[in-house]
């Protein structure tokens, strides 16, 4: 198990280094950042002074090493728009996004696990057809449309929930459901196919022959083994959840890091964009590491591969 975890940690470091290289390249792909900081009528001496000040007159490998060594200690420079350390800005907006993402993940599992299991146990029945229809409909609905519909129904007409903002548990309900509804369909279909496959295996027949109660057979034996591909896909879909948070936060005026990143891209505030990209990437690869370890604990064959 230690060798398996060490191998996953090496992969994590390689991925983070690759992402840091891409984040650093943003400055050079999009052009000279000094042109954004100085007025168009600035003189050549002023441009040269700013290039020296930002270290842009040095070779690219030297700039990247300085960027990487500073990023390791949380120094991504100051925001060009707010004149505040970029790391501080992103860190302040990170908790709302993390809470929203995990809330959406919880909602997706709350919908997918019971519906997927029920559809598998009632295969080819009207229950299976209804669950499949719900999954297809959920996958077809755009996030922004679902968010707007939720606001119209629950905030405008029923006045039961706040339309936007952050702070109480009521503020979480609509954004979390909106985000979870995007992930629930694919998770439900995976649970359904996994339970159907596992229920036809020999150890399920053996458990039934020993007199194990049917709910215990489904929960302890079938669902546990069927959840291995589900856990793997959830780790891969975590990045999609963070991507969906951009739309969800925009619709519900959620003060998260996704909204901050969109605003920074619009303002061409590259230090904040770089910091947000690297921190979000670090969260995604860390979640995938946890998922890999969990799958290895559930199924020893995977960590032995």
C-alpha angles and dihedrals in degrees: 000000000000091000090049092052091045090053091051091049091053090052090049092054092048092050093048091049090050092050092047089054091052092046090051091049091059090081094052099039094052095046140255111340091204088069087063095049100047130055118254092251094058116126128245091253091057091050091049091049092052091047089055091044092054093039092241092133091069126088116279095247090054091049091049093049091050091047092048095045091049093045091055089063093042098260110135095154129251126310109257090213103042099026088227129120107277092221091056092049093050094043091053091054097041101082095061091051093047092048091048094047095050090043089054090048090051092050091049092053091044089057101034104046099056095036094046093048092046092049091051094049091047095043116179092005129117088263090058091047092049093049091048091049090051090050094050092046091049092050092049096052114095114231095235092051093049091048093051091047091051091051092049094049105036102026106030104030105025095027087210099127135031114261095221144352137075135255114076134057090254089064089057099055103076098036092046093048091046092052095041093049089062093057100036099077098058091041092050092051091049091050091049095050092042095051091046091053095046095045090063094055125108098245089060090055089047092052091051091047089054089057099253110164114257095240089053091048090053098043103034101034112019103034094042093055093040091055095066095084089037092057090047093051092046089057091051092044093052089085089052089052090055088048090050088050088069091064095037094050091048094051095046097035089241112178097226136132092263091062090045091052093051090049091048092050089050090050091041089236096162100179090059092045092050092048093048093047094050096044093047090047090050090052092049095049090045091053090049089051090053090048092051091050092048092050090048090052092049096045116030090192090071097055090045092055 
